[in-house]
Amino acid sequence: MNIVIKVSDATKKKMIDYYQDKKRDKEIPYVVFQADDEDTVITMYTSGKVMFQGTSADVDANMWKEMDGQANEKGKATNDQKYYYCSSVGSDEVGTGDYFGPIVVTACFVSKEDIPFLQELKVGDSKKIDDARILKVAPQIAKKIPYRSVILSNKEYNQKYGMNYNMNKIKAILHNKVLYQLIKEINPEYDYIIVDEFAREARYYDYIKDSTHIQTGITFMTKAEDKNLAVGCASIISRYIFLKEFDKLSDTLHIPLVKGASSQVDKIGEEVVEKYGQEKLEEVAKLNFRNTERILKTIIF
């Protein structure tokens, strides 16, 4: 699937920052950058047009169109209120863009009665909240809001990735697991089940078709962390767990790890290999990231 959109200069800057760590090294005439984001290849041209190619191209393109203000504002406002002021189950994940640290997926149930409490805490997308506030707010949410989480270590991730599994399939399986577990165990009365859309609905269900239990009736939407409080809570709790696991890993390695997938992360990866050997990366890093190739190129064995 190929989708082309045109965005404002302000959104172009946001996109350049967002895809900074996912850019391909190759320079192409008339192209600002080309990047890989899971199932999608993103190409920004000097003309201001952006092409999305891949199975999730429509999902990624819609996210940026929405951010650029190209959505129908009247309809958007109505839907946002509908999905915000409701009882809902929502799930979100953290760690998929980090070379070090696990993938954490959480599902939460938020009733209408919980909304004032969560508004007071300013619940939203964990990516927009600094780590210090996450560490303060998440325990308060976890005490009041029912949730279920799953942690996928990088060792487990590396065993799965490439064996008919890509990142989106792994995410779909983990989302399905926590959603099904939460709903089965607490049997909540909800209006919606909401997942932040990372793949089209049909593709999502195709990813999980071999799972023992499948949770259906899901509403998929982009930027769901800002539109639905259950997804917002899931985002914050996932981030909290990720930070705790990240710190444990740093302590175990006796190396202060760095989040993300930047060139600074490469330097830490080189230190890990020099100190513990190449095989250690299989335990602590996502080997399919481009960082691995850059790290191993610099090491003389």
C-alpha positions, 0 to 999 in steps of 0.5 A, a space after each residue: 500500500 502506498 499513500 502520499 500526503 502533504 504536510 505543513 512545515 511545522 509538521 515536517 519538523 516534527 516528523 524529522 525529529 520523530 524519525 531521527 533514530 529510524 532514518 536510513 543512511 543512504 542519501 537520495 536526490 530530492 529526499 529529505 529522509 527515508 526511514 523504517 518504522 516497523 511495517 512502514 517505509 516513510 519517504 519525505 521529499 523536499 517538495 513537502 510530500 511524504 510517502 508511506 509504503 507498507 502494510 500499515 501505511 494508512 495508519 501512519 499516514 492518518 496519524 500525521 494527517 490528524 496531527 497536521 489538522 487535516 481531520 474533520 474537526 467537527 466529527 473528531 471532537 464528537 468522537 473524542 468526547 464519546 471515547 473519553 467520557 465512557 467506561 472502557 478497556 484500553 491497552 498500550 505498549 512501551 519499549 518498541 522503539 528502544 534498543 535496550 529494555 523490554 517491551 511492556 504492554 498493559 491493559 486497563 479498565 477505567 469506569 466513568 466514575 474514575 474520570 475525575 480522579 484521572 483528570 486530576 492526575 492529567 492522564 495522557 500519553 506517557 511519551 508527553 510526560 517526563 520520567 519523574 512524573 511517570 514514577 510519581 503518578 503511575 503508582 497512584 493509578 495502579 492502586 485505583 485502576 484495574 490493569 494487567 501487564 506483560 513484559 517481553 524481554 529482549 532475549 524472548 523478542 530475539 527468539 521470536 523476531 524473524 521466525 514469521 514474526 515482525 514487530 507488529 505481530 509481536 505487539 498484536 499478540 501481547 495486546 490480545 493477551 493482556 486484553 483477554 486476561 483483564 476482561 476475563 478476570 475482572 469481567 468489567 462493564 465497558 462501552 468500548 475496548 480501545 487499542 492505539 492503532 498500529 496495524 489495520 484491523 484485519 491485519 491485527 486479527 490475522 496476526 493473532 489468529 493462532 492465539 488460544 484466546 482471541 479478544 474481539 470487539 476492539 475499536 482501533 484509533 490513532 493517538 488513542 492515548 490522548 483520546 481515551 483514559 484507559 489507553 492513557 493509563 495503560 501507556 503510563 503504567 507500561 512506561 513505569 514498568 519499562 523504567 523500572 526494568 530498564 534501571 534493573 538492567 543498567 544495574 545488572 550490567 553496571 553500565 548506565 544504559 540510554 533509551 531510544 536507538 540513537 548514536 549514543 546508544 551505539 556507544 553503550 552497545 560497544 561498551 556492552 560487547 567489549 565488557 561481556 562479549 557479542 552474545 550479551 547483546 542477544 539478552 539485552 538488546 533488540 538485534 534487528 535494530 540497525 544499531 546492532 550492525 553499527 555496533 559490531 562494525 566498530 568492534 575488532 575481534 
